[in-house]
């Protein structure tokens, strides 16, 4: 019997990642300037997509499923 089972380890990592997505994380506020205008938007804290904008009405990221926390600290 092998002391290290790669399939079991992969399942363990996948389980851990799924559990981590259920822990609420605060979205990241981004600011940028374009044509003299100031814009801002929120991104998923996991940086799961090139363009992953989330709104305060969303409880989960639509791209990766990360639970979002919109509460002030």
Residue, then its C-alpha position, 0 to 999 in steps of 0.5 A: x500500500x502506498x503511503x501517498x494516494x494522489x487521488x485522495x490528495x486531489x479530492x482533499x484539495x478540491x474539498x478544501x477549495x469548495x469550503x473556502x468559497x463558502x467563507x464570505x470574502x470582501x470584494x475588492x474596490x477598484x478605481x480608474x480614470x478615463x477621459x478625466x472621469x473617475x470610475x469605480x467597481x468591485x471585483x471578486x476577491x479570487x480574481x477568478x476572471x479577467x473581467x469579474x465585476x460584482x454588484x452589492x446585490x450579489x451574494x456570490x460571484x457569478x463566475x467562481x461561486x465565491x461567497x461575498x461579504x458586503x458588510x463594513x468592518 
